[in-house]
């Protein structure tokens, strides 16, 4: 039974009871019941909906990671834009939610005007709302453009760590020497690449002569080309 049906039932029972015991109070009781219904219905209308949480949020310490929140069939859903994984959220209070299966806490934070400006995941990971999100668009490079990127790269901060770059089809594969893990990277431009399945940005560097000298991953980890 819905909220309004409960309220109407309450008025009917209250009015009927007073009608049986004190007929003179019938009009007053009905009026009181209607006021209670109107007040309750007004409160229900004023409750903020889920639409205000919709939008795209960027991780504060990783500019490549984005979350999108949308309302689907009355349920707020979070989506990781780097791999498409989705989470249904269960509301706990006005701005507090938890993921349905994992029970990760998700808290939305408002500014002074009441607008949602960011969210915090698991009480520590902060995501800032963005209004100009544009998804990465892959570019098409020829085999001749990709070939110079191939080679072995050494981590500038640890000479014992190496990466290999291999060309496969119209993309490249980054292979880690220490565990054999491979990450496919697709081109966004001639020197900038990204992973379609995880937030893994990579950019190559050329010297004045056009020779590839290094690759930078995550905007900070520099690997110098050695072969």
C-alpha positions in Angstrom: 0.0 0.0 0.0 1.4 3.4 -1.0 2.0 6.4 1.3 -1.2 8.3 0.2 -3.3 5.1 0.6 -2.1 4.8 4.2 -3.0 8.5 4.9 -6.5 8.2 3.4 -7.1 5.1 5.5 -6.0 6.9 8.6 -8.5 9.7 7.9 -11.3 7.2 7.2 -10.7 5.3 10.5 -10.3 8.5 12.6 -13.3 10.1 11.1 -15.5 7.0 11.5 -14.4 6.6 15.2 -15.3 10.1 16.1 -18.6 9.9 14.1 -19.6 6.9 16.3 -18.7 8.5 19.6 -18.9 12.2 19.2 -20.8 13.4 16.1 -20.2 17.0 16.9 -16.4 16.6 16.3 -16.8 14.9 12.9 -16.0 18.0 10.8 -13.1 19.0 13.0 -11.5 15.5 12.8 -11.9 15.4 9.0 -10.3 18.8 8.7 -7.4 17.7 10.9 -6.9 14.5 8.9 -6.9 16.4 5.7 -4.3 18.8 7.1 -2.1 15.9 8.1 -2.4 14.4 4.7 -1.6 17.7 3.0 1.5 18.2 5.2 2.7 14.7 4.7 2.2 14.8 0.9 4.0 18.2 0.7 6.9 16.7 2.7 7.1 13.7 0.3 7.2 16.1 -2.7 10.0 18.1 -1.2 12.3 15.1 -0.7 15.2 15.5 -3.2 15.3 12.9 -5.9 18.2 10.9 -7.3 18.7 13.0 -10.4 20.8 15.6 -8.6 23.5 12.9 -8.1 23.8 12.1 -11.9 26.9 13.2 -13.7 30.6 12.4 -14.4 33.2 12.5 -11.6 36.9 12.5 -12.0 39.3 11.0 -9.5 41.2 13.7 -7.7 44.6 12.0 -7.9 44.2 10.3 -11.3 42.9 12.5 -14.1 42.4 9.4 -16.3 39.8 7.8 -14.0 36.1 8.7 -14.3 32.9 7.5 -12.7 29.4 8.1 -14.0 26.3 8.1 -11.9 22.9 7.6 -13.6 19.4 6.7 -12.5 18.1 3.5 -14.0 14.6 2.4 -13.1 14.6 4.5 -10.0 18.0 3.1 -8.8 21.2 5.2 -8.7 23.9 3.3 -10.5 27.7 4.0 -10.7 29.7 3.0 -13.7 33.5 2.9 -14.1 34.1 4.5 -17.5 37.5 2.8 -18.0 36.0 -0.7 -18.1 32.2 -0.4 -18.0 31.7 -2.1 -14.6 28.5 -1.0 -12.9 27.4 -0.9 -9.3 23.8 -0.5 -7.9 23.7 1.9 -5.0 21.4 1.6 -2.0 20.4 4.8 -0.2 21.1 5.1 3.5 20.4 8.8 4.1 20.1 12.0 2.1 23.6 11.9 0.6 24.9 8.5 1.8 24.8 5.3 -0.2 26.4 1.9 -0.3 27.0 -0.4 -3.2 24.5 -3.2 -3.2 26.8 -6.2 -3.5 30.1 -4.9 -2.1 28.7 -2.5 0.5 31.3 0.1 -0.3 30.2 3.4 1.3 29.6 6.3 -1.2 29.0 9.8 0.1 28.0 12.8 -2.0 29.2 16.2 -0.9 27.3 19.5 -1.6 28.5 23.1 -1.8 26.8 26.0 -0.1 24.0 26.2 -2.6 23.1 22.5 -2.2 24.7 21.4 -5.5 26.5 18.1 -5.5 30.2 18.8 -6.3 32.1 15.7 -5.4 31.8 12.2 -4.0 33.9 10.1 -1.6 34.2 6.4 -2.0 35.0 4.1 1.0 35.6 7.3 3.0 39.0 8.0 1.3 38.9 8.1 -2.5 37.7 11.5 -3.7 36.0 12.2 -7.0 35.3 15.7 -8.4 32.3 16.4 -10.5 33.1 17.6 -14.0 30.9 19.2 -16.6 33.1 19.0 -19.7 33.9 15.3 -19.8 34.8 14.1 -23.2 35.7 10.4 -23.7 38.9 9.5 -25.4 38.7 8.9 -29.1 41.1 6.4 -30.7 43.1 7.4 -33.7 44.3 5.3 -36.6 48.1 4.9 -37.0 49.9 3.1 -39.7 52.4 0.3 -39.1 55.2 2.7 -40.1 54.1 5.1 -37.4 53.9 2.4 -34.7 57.2 0.6 -35.6 59.6 3.2 -34.0 57.8 2.7 -30.7 58.9 -0.9 -30.4 61.7 -1.7 -28.0 62.9 -2.2 -24.4 62.5 0.5 -21.8 64.2 0.8 -18.4 62.5 2.4 -15.4 64.4 5.7 -14.5 63.9 5.1 -10.8 64.9 1.5 -10.7 67.3 0.0 -13.2 66.2 -3.5 -12.6 62.7 -2.9 -14.0 62.0 -3.1 -17.8 59.1 -2.8 -20.1 58.8 -4.0 -23.7 56.7 -2.4 -26.3 55.3 -4.6 -29.1 53.2 -3.7 -32.1 50.1 -5.8 -32.7 47.6 -5.0 -35.4 46.7 -1.3 -35.1 47.8 -0.9 -31.5 50.7 -1.6 -29.2 51.2 -3.9 -26.3 53.1 -3.0 -23.1 54.7 -6.0 -21.5 56.1 -5.9 -17.9 59.3 -7.9 -17.6 58.9 -8.8 -13.9 55.5 -10.6 -14.2 54.8 -10.9 -17.9 51.6 -8.9 -17.7 50.5 -7.3 -20.9 48.4 -4.2 -21.4 47.0 -3.2 -24.7 47.3 0.4 -25.6 45.4 2.2 -28.4 46.6 5.5 -30.0 44.9 8.7 -29.2 47.5 10.6 -31.3 50.9 9.7 -32.8 52.6 9.7 -29.3 49.8 9.5 -26.8 48.1 6.1 -26.0 45.5 4.8 -23.6 44.1 1.5 -22.4 40.4 0.8 -23.3 40.0 -1.4 -20.2 41.8 0.4 -17.4 43.1 3.8 -16.6 46.6 3.5 -18.0 47.8 6.6 -19.9 51.1 6.5 -21.8 53.0 9.1 -23.8 56.1 8.7 -25.8 58.9 11.3 -26.1 61.0 12.1 -29.2 64.4 13.9 -29.4 65.2 16.7 -31.8 65.9 14.2 -34.5 62.6 12.4 -34.2 63.9 9.4 -32.4 61.8 7.8 -29.6 63.7 8.2 -26.3 61.2 7.4 -23.5 57.7 6.5 -22.5 55.9 8.1 -19.5 53.1 6.1 -17.8 50.5 7.6 -15.5 52.0 11.1 -16.2 54.9 10.5 -13.8 56.7 7.1 -14.3 59.4 7.6 -16.9 61.0 4.7 -18.8 64.0 5.3 -21.0 64.4 3.4 -24.2 67.5 1.2 -24.1 67.0 -1.0 -27.2 
